[in-house]
C-alpha cells in the first residue's frame, strides 16, 4: 500500500495527465518523458520482487537523467 504522500503524488500526476492524452504528440517532449518516468518509478516501489523493482528504477533513472540533460541544453 502506498503512503499518503505517494498517493497524493500519483493523484497530482494523474491530474496533470488529464487531457494531455488527447494531444498525439504528448509524451515525446523531454519534460513529459521525465513525468512519465517519475510516475513509473513511484509505482514500481510497490513491486515486492527486489530484482524487478531495481530494474524498473534503473531504467526510469536513466530516462530521467537523459531527458534532464536535453532540457538543460534548451
C-alpha positions as CSV (number, residue, x, y, z in Angstrom):
1,X,0.0,0.0,0.0
2,X,1.3,3.4,-0.9
3,X,1.8,6.1,1.7
4,X,-0.5,9.2,1.7
5,X,2.3,11.2,0.2
6,X,2.8,8.7,-2.6
7,X,-1.0,8.6,-3.3
8,X,-1.1,12.4,-3.4
9,X,1.8,12.4,-5.8
10,X,0.0,9.9,-8.1
11,X,-3.1,12.0,-8.0
12,X,-1.2,15.1,-9.0
13,X,0.5,13.2,-11.9
14,X,-2.9,11.8,-12.9
15,X,-4.4,15.2,-12.8
16,X,-1.6,16.6,-14.9
17,X,-2.1,13.8,-17.5
18,X,-5.8,14.6,-17.7
19,X,-6.4,15.9,-21.1
20,X,-2.8,15.6,-22.3
21,X,-3.6,12.2,-23.8
22,X,-5.7,13.9,-26.5
23,X,-2.5,15.6,-27.8
24,X,-1.0,12.9,-30.2
25,X,2.5,14.4,-29.7
26,X,2.3,14.4,-25.9
27,X,4.8,12.3,-24.1
28,X,7.5,12.9,-26.7
29,X,8.9,16.1,-25.1
30,X,11.7,15.6,-22.6
31,X,9.7,17.2,-19.8
32,X,6.8,14.8,-20.3
33,X,9.2,11.8,-20.5
34,X,10.5,12.8,-17.1
35,X,7.0,12.9,-15.7
36,X,6.2,9.5,-17.1
37,X,9.4,8.0,-15.7
38,X,8.8,9.6,-12.3
39,X,5.3,8.1,-12.2
40,X,6.6,4.7,-13.3
41,X,9.4,4.8,-10.7
42,X,6.9,5.7,-7.9
43,X,4.5,2.9,-8.9
44,X,7.4,0.4,-9.0
45,X,8.0,0.9,-5.3
46,X,5.0,-1.3,-4.7
47,X,6.7,-4.3,-6.5
48,X,7.8,-6.8,-3.9
49,X,10.3,-8.6,-6.2
50,X,13.5,-6.6,-5.5
51,X,15.3,-7.6,-8.7
52,X,12.4,-6.4,-10.9
53,X,11.9,-3.2,-8.8
54,X,15.6,-2.4,-9.2
55,X,15.5,-2.9,-12.9
56,X,12.5,-0.6,-13.3
57,X,14.1,2.1,-11.0
58,X,17.3,1.8,-13.0
59,X,15.5,2.3,-16.3
60,X,13.4,5.2,-15.0
61,X,16.5,6.8,-13.6
62,X,18.2,6.6,-17.0
63,X,15.2,8.2,-18.7
64,X,15.1,11.0,-16.1
65,X,18.9,11.7,-16.5
66,X,18.9,11.6,-20.3
67,X,15.9,13.9,-20.6
68,X,17.1,16.2,-17.9
69,X,20.3,16.7,-20.0
70,X,18.1,17.5,-23.0
71,X,16.2,20.1,-21.1
72,X,19.4,21.6,-19.7
73,X,20.6,22.2,-23.3
74,X,17.4,24.2,-24.2
